[in-house]
Every structure is written in C-alpha cells, then in structure tokens.
C-alpha cells in the first residue's frame, strides 16, 4: 500500500462547535484493490473535527464531531 499525506493550509471553518481554526490535510491511499482519498480537518484543541472520505467504490462518507446537550 502507498499512502500520501499533505497539510494544505490552516483555515477557520464552521463546525457544529462553532468557527474553529483547523489544519486541512489531504490524504491519498493506493492499493491493489483501488484508491481512496480523505480530507481531514484538525483542530489542536478538539482533534479531528471533520473527515471527508472518498471510498474505493466512489461513495463518500463524512464524519463530523458533534456536541451533546
């Protein structure tokens, strides 16, 4: 397997926790069965607040950190 990670920029994004400054990380993975991509949004205080996956079959999965009331 081959993995690539690159920190693209630091940007404030709107999240369910409010506006947070995040590092935006682009990732790619290649294997014998296909390729995947991931865009991660990382905040030093809260960790990964959003993950946008592009799966091998072309579908997309988005995970976001939420608050509990």
Helices and strands as residue ranges (DSSP letters): E 2-15, E 18-31, E 34-43, E 47-54, E 60-64
